[in-house]
Amino acid sequence: MTTHRPEPRIPPIKPSEWTEEVKDIFAILGGPEQRERGPVYDIIAVFCQHPALAKPFLHYSGYLLVNSILPDRARELVVLYAGWTCKSVYEWASHLREGLRNGAINDADIEAIKQGPDCPHWTDLERNLLKAVDQMRDTHSLDDEVWSALSREFDRLQMMELLFVISTYIMLSGVVNGLRIPPEAGN
């Protein structure tokens, strides 16, 4: 992944521009106390400039991050691999930090993610999770082999959610890359 960071195409909103509606957006992921403090994540300071889009998207993505019925490790592996393969420095750095912090991934996983599903580090389940990302990114579907393997491990609702998580982070990687949103401070 490149280390060159071009200027953001839409800069984060400044505190002097915070309206009541924008403050309500800050509270979606950060709770009521965040309303006055400002956004939890810099990306929200960009997205909140389009409240009609930001509100439903943050509620939706908040569900995927906080209330997901997928195991944390499975979710973080597919999010990180989507970010890596879509060359999203923002998604990679943000979820790398979060995955290490919550114990969903470890240092060995980081290098293995960069090598992809053929890396011998992975269990069969993890290999199929990464294959699912490749297939959803490249063909917007899963082949029967990967679907069958994953559905032996996950129930119907988890399978649906898995497809939503993968597709959302492929899409979000594209949005973040297109807007040139830089990684969060400290990444």
C-alpha positions in Angstrom: 0.0 0.0 0.0 1.3 3.4 -0.9 2.5 5.8 1.9 1.9 8.9 -0.3 -1.1 10.7 1.1 -2.7 13.2 -1.2 -4.9 16.0 0.2 -8.4 15.0 1.1 -10.9 15.9 -1.6 -13.5 17.0 1.1 -11.8 18.2 4.3 -13.4 17.4 7.7 -15.9 19.8 9.0 -14.6 22.5 11.3 -16.0 23.0 14.8 -17.3 26.4 13.8 -19.5 24.7 11.2 -21.2 22.2 13.6 -24.9 22.6 13.4 -27.4 20.8 15.7 -28.0 18.3 13.0 -24.3 17.6 12.6 -23.9 17.2 16.4 -26.7 14.6 16.3 -24.6 12.7 13.8 -21.6 12.7 16.1 -23.8 11.0 18.8 -24.8 8.1 16.5 -21.6 6.2 17.1 -20.2 8.1 20.1 -23.3 8.4 22.3 -24.8 11.6 23.8 -21.5 12.8 25.3 -19.9 12.9 21.9 -22.5 15.4 20.7 -20.6 18.3 22.0 -17.1 16.8 21.9 -17.1 16.2 18.2 -16.8 13.1 16.1 -15.3 9.9 17.5 -13.6 9.3 14.1 -12.3 11.8 11.6 -14.2 10.0 8.8 -17.5 11.1 10.5 -16.3 14.7 10.3 -16.3 14.2 6.5 -19.5 12.2 6.2 -21.6 14.5 8.5 -21.4 17.2 5.8 -24.2 15.1 4.1 -26.6 14.5 6.9 -29.3 12.8 4.9 -26.7 10.2 3.8 -24.6 10.0 7.0 -27.4 9.3 9.4 -28.7 6.1 7.9 -25.3 4.9 6.9 -23.8 5.4 10.4 -26.7 3.6 12.0 -26.3 0.7 9.5 -22.5 0.5 9.8 -22.7 0.9 13.6 -24.8 -2.2 13.7 -22.2 -4.1 11.7 -19.4 -2.9 14.1 -21.2 -3.2 17.4 -24.1 -5.6 17.2 -22.9 -8.0 14.6 -23.8 -11.7 15.1 -20.6 -12.7 13.4 -17.6 -13.7 15.5 -15.3 -10.7 16.0 -12.4 -12.5 14.4 -14.3 -13.4 11.3 -15.6 -9.9 10.9 -12.2 -8.2 11.4 -10.5 -10.6 9.0 -12.9 -9.9 6.2 -12.9 -6.1 6.9 -9.1 -6.0 7.0 -8.7 -8.2 3.9 -11.2 -6.0 2.0 -9.3 -2.9 3.0 -6.0 -4.4 2.1 -7.1 -5.7 -1.3 -9.0 -2.5 -2.1 -5.8 -0.5 -1.2 -7.7 1.5 1.4 -5.1 2.9 3.8 -7.8 4.3 6.0 -9.8 1.0 6.4 -6.6 -1.0 6.8 -5.1 1.2 9.5 -8.4 1.7 11.4 -9.3 -1.9 11.6 -5.8 -3.1 12.2 -5.7 -0.9 15.3 -9.2 -2.0 16.4 -8.6 -5.7 15.7 -5.3 -5.8 17.7 -6.9 -3.8 20.5 -9.9 -6.1 20.9 -7.8 -9.3 20.4 -9.6 -10.4 17.2 -6.3 -10.5 15.3 -2.6 -10.9 16.2 0.7 -9.9 14.6 1.0 -13.2 12.6 -2.5 -12.5 11.1 -1.3 -9.1 9.8 1.4 -10.6 7.5 -0.9 -13.5 6.5 -3.7 -11.1 5.5 -1.2 -9.4 3.1 -0.5 -12.8 1.5 -4.2 -13.7 1.1 -6.1 -17.0 1.3 -3.2 -19.2 0.1 -1.1 -18.4 3.1 -0.6 -21.6 5.2 -1.3 -19.6 8.3 -5.1 -19.8 7.9 -7.5 -22.4 9.1 -9.9 -23.7 6.4 -12.6 -21.4 7.7 -10.4 -18.3 7.6 -9.1 -19.2 4.2 -12.7 -19.4 2.9 -13.5 -16.1 4.6 -10.7 -14.4 2.6 -11.8 -16.3 -0.6 -15.3 -14.8 0.0 -13.8 -11.3 0.0 -11.9 -12.0 -3.3 -15.0 -13.4 -4.9 -17.4 -10.7 -3.7 -14.9 -8.0 -4.8 -14.2 -9.6 -8.2 -17.6 -11.2 -9.2 -20.1 -9.8 -6.7 -21.1 -13.4 -5.7 -19.8 -16.5 -4.0 -19.2 -19.8 -5.8 -20.9 -22.9 -4.4 -17.7 -24.3 -2.9 -17.0 -21.2 -0.7 -20.8 -20.8 0.1 -21.0 -24.4 1.3 -17.9 -24.3 3.3 -18.9 -21.1 5.1 -22.5 -22.2 5.6 -21.2 -25.3 7.5 -19.8 -22.8 10.1 -22.4 -20.0 10.0 -26.2 -20.0 10.2 -28.4 -18.3 7.6 -28.4 -15.0 9.4 -24.7 -15.0 9.8 -24.2 -15.8 6.1 -26.4 -12.9 5.2 -24.5 -10.6 7.5 -21.2 -11.8 6.2 -22.1 -10.8 2.7 -23.3 -7.4 4.0 -20.0 -6.9 5.9 -17.8 -7.8 3.0 -19.8 -5.8 0.5 -20.0 -2.8 2.8 -16.3 -2.7 3.4 -15.5 -3.1 -0.3 -17.8 -0.2 -1.0 -16.5 1.9 1.9 -13.0 1.3 0.8 -13.9 2.8 -2.5 -15.6 5.8 -0.9 -12.7 6.5 1.4 -10.2 6.1 -1.4 -12.2 8.4 -3.7 -12.5 11.1 -1.1 -8.9 10.6 0.0 -9.8 10.4 3.6 -6.5 10.0 5.5 -6.0 7.4 8.3 -7.1 8.5 11.8 -4.5 10.2 13.9 -2.2 7.7 15.5 -2.4 5.2 12.6 
